[in-house]
């Protein structure tokens, strides 16, 4: 399955809209077969903030793990956000308290 983020807008900027987008899309995620790859396509997205991505992309990555592939991530805003999420995930993994 390919998820074209542009259909949610070109400026994906707030936690509430990211959560709303995820909840609206969740029923489609339920129908993905166990062996199908999930492609998240960033083509057409101009601005992506960590808060929006954390609400939409993070739960997809948690659920589908290595079956998630990111496409068209060359936009500087997308690159920076994905790097921020990666660092946050790594920091959570290091928490031992």
Secondary structure, 3 states (H helix, E strand, C coil): CEEEHHHHCCEECCHHHHHHHHHHHHHHHHCCCCCCCEEEECCCCCEECHHHHHHHHHHHHHHHHHHEEEECCCCHHHHHHHHHHHHHHHHHHHCCC
